[in-house]
Amino acid sequence: MPISKELLEILACPMCKERVSLTPDGAGLKCVKCHRIYPIRDDIPIMLVDEAKVEER
């Protein structure tokens, strides 16, 4: 089951509190400001800073 639109609207990056969006492959949630990508495992977003990877710009 993919991440619902309602859940995406309320989720925020725990580091900078900005909104997140689904990555093109659907495997993570990317922060629009700090470019951290939080993984999605078993349809559950893992919103822990230690689990995120920072995408190169």
N, C-alpha and C positions, 0 to 999 in steps of 0.2 A: 504494500500500500504506500503510495507516494506521500510526501509531506503535503498536508492540506494548505489551501490558500489562507485560511483563517489562522493556522499556526504560524505561517510565514509572516503574517501581519503583526504578530505579537512578539516574535523572537527578536532579540537584539544581541549584538556582540557583547560578551561579558567584559571585554577589555576596554572598549571605547564607547559602548552603549549606542552604536549606530545600527541601522537596519542590516539585515543579511538577506541574500538572495541565493536561490538554488544554482549550483554550478551547472554548466551545460550537460555534463554526463549524469547529473542527479546523484552523485556520490557524496556531496558535501554542501555546506552552506558557506558562502563567501561574504565577508564584511565589506561594505562599500567604501569604508574609510581606511582601515588599517590592513586590508587585504589578507586577513587570516582566513583560512579555510577550515571549517569544523566538519569532521567526518559524520556521516550518517551510517549507523550500523543497525541492522535488523529493523529498518524504518524508524529508528530513534536518533534524533540529532544529539551528538555528544558536544555540548556547549561548555567545554572545559578549555581554558587557555593552554594548559599543558598538552592537550591532545591536538591542538590546532597547528597547522603548518602555514608559514607566511609565504604567500605567492610573490615571486619576483615580478617587478613592474616593467 
